[in-house]
């Protein structure tokens, strides 16, 4: 082998070993990661708190009987059905010759 190839292989192995050590070995003195998942009681308490905040909400429905609201007209335009296209748009068109 040429000396350049050997140098490239050695540098690649050194970099791979360094990356392995950096990401997987570490110092080992750190405590493991833990998560504190909320218990069902905490979730239920939070839900009940949110529901109690929503209870006093009320809506004024007087606008629904207002003459201005009842005089509104629907201006929607009906959409007529259109014919569908070909099943395979990339298939050759019958009666058309190639270029």
N, C-alpha and C positions, 0 to 999 in steps of 0.2 A: 504494500500500500504506500501511497505517497504520504509525506509528512504532513501536508495540509489536511488530508482526510483524517489522520490520526488525531491531530490537534482539534479538529471540529468534533470528533466523537468524544474525546476526553472532556472538552468544554460542555458538551451537551449533557454528559453524565454528571458532571459537577453541578451544573445548573438544576438538573432534575433532583439530585440529592438535596441541594439547598432548598428547593421548593418543597420537597417532602418534609424536611425538618421544620421549615417555617410554618407550614400549615397543619401538620399532624403531630409533631412531637411537642413543641412548646415547652413551657417551664414545668407544668404539672402541678403547680402550687395553687392554681385557681380552683375555687369550688365549682361544682357542676351547676349548670343553669337549672333553675327551677321556675315553675310558673305557679301562680296562685290563682287557681280557677275559682270563680265565685260559686258558692254553694247554691242549691236550689232556693233556700230561704232568702238569701240576698237578692236573687233574681226576682223572686216573688214579691219581696218588699219593694224593690225598685219599680216593678210593674204596678203595684198598688199605689205607689206614690204618683206615678205618671197618670193613672186613671183618676185619682182624686184631683189632680190639677186640671183635667179635662172636664170634670163634672159641671163646673159653673158656666161653661160656654153655652150661650144660647144664640139663636139666629132670629133676626127680625124677618118674618115672612110676609109682612104687609105689602112688600113690593110686588108680590105675585098677584095681588088683587088690584093693583094700581091700573087705571085706564091706559096709561102710556105703555105699560108692559103687555096688557091684554090686546092692544092694537097692533102689536108687532106681527109682521107677515113673514112667512118662510119664503126666501128667495132662491132656494136650491134649484139647480138646473138638473133635470133628469138625464142620466147617461144612457144612451142607447147602446145595445150590445153590438160589438164589432166582430167580424169574422176572424177566426184564428188563423195563424200563419201555418207554414209547412211544418210537418213533424220533424224533419231534419233540415235545418236551414242550410247546411253545408253540402247536401246531396246535389248532384247535377240536376239542372233544370231540364225537363224533357223538351225537346225541340230546339234547344240552343246548342250550337256547335262550339267546340273548344277554340281557343285562340291559337 
